[in-house]
């Protein structure tokens, strides 16, 4: 099967996405984000692990050219983008430095 440029770019961006999301998960734990949602540390760690396993599964599915893998990565990326935008937009739109 011939490998397309778009397939390679989508897999590479998914791997980078997984790396950045792992870093943000660690950052959120450091700054106590799970406590803001009244989650105990073990529950939050389990949810983080489940998220990373699902993300790796989507990358594997997409690497095998599964439409569901591509769709899952797209949906996950959009949800993370919207969550970060809604979380950070009010701070960015405030006047001042």
DOPADO-354443 format. One record per residue (C-alpha): x, y, z. Coordinates in steps of 0.1 Angstrom, whole numbers, always signed. Layout:
BEGIN
X/Y/Z
...
//
This chain:
BEGIN
+0/+0/+0
+14/+34/-10
+20/+58/+18
+6/+93/+13
+20/+126/+25
-12/+134/+44
-12/+101/+62
+24/+107/+75
+16/+143/+85
-15/+132/+103
+3/+105/+123
+32/+129/+131
+8/+156/+143
-11/+130/+164
+22/+119/+181
+31/+156/+188
-5/+161/+201
-1/+132/+224
+32/+145/+237
+18/+180/+243
-13/+167/+260
+8/+146/+283
+28/+176/+293
-4/+196/+299
-18/+168/+321
+13/+169/+342
+11/+207/+344
-26/+205/+355
-17/+180/+383
+11/+204/+395
-13/+233/+397
-41/+214/+413
-66/+214/+385
-82/+180/+395
-90/+195/+429
-109/+223/+412
-133/+196/+399
-134/+179/+433
-115/+148/+420
-93/+128/+443
-57/+123/+430
-62/+85/+423
-94/+91/+403
-77/+119/+383
-47/+98/+376
-69/+69/+364
-88/+93/+341
-55/+107/+328
-42/+71/+321
-75/+62/+304
-72/+93/+282
-36/+85/+272
-45/+49/+264
-74/+60/+243
-52/+85/+225
-25/+59/+218
-53/+36/+205
-65/+63/+182
-30/+69/+169
-26/+31/+162
-60/+30/+145
-51/+60/+123
-17/+46/+115
-35/+16/+100
-56/+40/+79
-88/+34/+98
-114/+62/+92
-125/+58/+128
-89/+65/+140
-87/+97/+119
-122/+108/+131
-114/+100/+167
-81/+121/+165
-100/+149/+149
-127/+149/+176
-102/+147/+204
-81/+175/+190
-112/+197/+186
-124/+190/+221
-90/+198/+236
-88/+230/+216
-123/+241/+227
-115/+233/+263
-83/+253/+263
-99/+282/+244
-128/+284/+269
-104/+281/+298
-79/+307/+286
-100/+332/+265
-114/+352/+294
-79/+358/+307
-66/+367/+273
-94/+391/+266
-90/+411/+298
-74/+445/+294
-39/+450/+307
-6/+432/+305
//
